[in-house]
Amino acid sequence: MLSDVKRQLGDDTPPWSEVLAHRNPDDLELTVARFELARVPANLVSATLGDLGDALFTACRSGEADWAREFGGSVAVALLAAEVSALAAHLNSRAASVRAAAVELLLDDFSAVSVAEELGVSRQKVYDIARASHRTATYIPLVPWRSHERHV
């Protein structure tokens, strides 16, 4: 649980821009300010995103009255859980973008009815998926738990 998160913390504090790479740059300053006001360090946010909130969830379900204290208190936990949610939403959008691109390719060679049948969705849903904007959004290239690969 928290010991796993603490083991990941180490001495190297990553920059907020790296930890919160999934955030819209316009929101970054305000998000960082919230964490800093709650005294949540970047390496704890990084570790929490790295395990997708597993340590938070385990602590929450422990039944211990003061479980949030290990993470910096209730405000810190609420901010950390919200950031896990923000990352999950970002990854969901990224996956939807890939799906839209793939459906566009499929529609070049197959009818919407065939694509719908293959994917298990309605014909209208195929058109909705294909229309989804996937070219303009910016997404993180690697999930946090693989981000070390950028530096290898």
N, C-alpha and C positions, 0 to 999 in steps of 0.2 A: 504494500500500500504506500504510505508516504515515504517509507525508507527507499522504495524503488525510485520515487521521484527525487528524493534527496541525493541518491547515488548518481543521478543524471546531471545534477546541478553543477558540480565541479567549480573551478575558479574562473573559467572563461565565460564572461557574460556576453551573450550575443547582442548585437544592436537591435533596438526595437523594430527597425524597418525590416529586419530579417525575420524576427519572431512573428511579426504581424504582417507578413508579406501577403497574406490572403485578404487583408483589409484594403478598402479603397483609400488611395493616398490622401484624399480630402478628409477622411475620417481618422487618419492615423494620429494626428496631434491630440485630438480630444480623447481618443482611446488610451493613448499613453498617459495623458494627464490623469485619467481616472485611476489607472493602475498605480501610478506614482502617489497620488493622493491617499490611496488605500495601502501604500507601502508594499505593493506586490512587485517583486523584482522580475526583470525580463527572463532570467533563467528559470524561475518557477513557472511563468507562463509558457515558456518553451517546453519544459518538461511535461506540463499538463497537456499541452497540445500534442506532444509526442506520444503520450499514452491515451490520447483521445478522452481524457477525463476518467480513466479507470480508477486511479487512486482516489479521486474525489468521490466517485460513486461508492467505492468500497468503504471509505471512511463514513460517508453519509449513512450507509446501511449497517454500520457497526453497532448501532444502538448506544454508543457512548454519548453522554450529554455534551461533552466539549470537543467533539470530533472536528469542528471547523477551526478551532484554535491552531491546530498544526499547520494550517494553510494561511494563517493570518487573520482569521475571524470570518464572520458571516458575510461582510461586505466583500472581502477578498474572494471567498468561495463563490459568491453570486457573480462577480466579475469573471472569474476563471471559467465557471460553467457557461456563462454567456459567450465567452470567447471560443469554447469548444463548439458551441452551437453555430457561431459565426463561421468557423472553419468548415464545419459540416455543410452549412448552406453553400459556401463557396465551392466545395468539392462536388456538391450536388449540381450546381450550375455548370461546373466544368464538365461533368459527365453528360449533362443534357446537351451541351455544346457539341461534344463528340458525337452523340447520338444524332443530332440534327445534321451534322456533316455526313454521317454514314447514310442516313435516310435520303439525303439529297443525291448521293452517289447511286443508291439503289433505284431511285426514281428515274435516273438516266437510262437504265436498262430494263426496268420492270414496271408493270402497272401498279397503281396505288392499291388496287385490290390484292394483287399478289404480295406486295410488301406488307400490307396489313395482315394478311393471313400468316405470313412467315413470322411476323413480330408479335402476333397475338393481340393486335389492337384494331380499332375501327379504321375504315378508309379515311374518315374525317380526321382522326388522330394522326394519321400518317402525314396529312397536309399540315396540320398544326405543328407537328414535330419539325417538318422540313422548313417551315416558315420561321422557326425560332432563330433569332439572331445569334450567330456563333462567331462571326468574323470580327466584331468590334470590341468584344470584352477582353480583358486581360486576366489571365489566370496564372496561378503559381505553377512552375514547371514540375516541381516535385513536392510530395507531401512532406510535412515536417519530419517524420520519422525516417525519411530518406534524404533529407537535406544535406547530410554530411557527405553524400556522394558528389555534391557540387564542388566540394573542397578537396576531393581525393584526386 
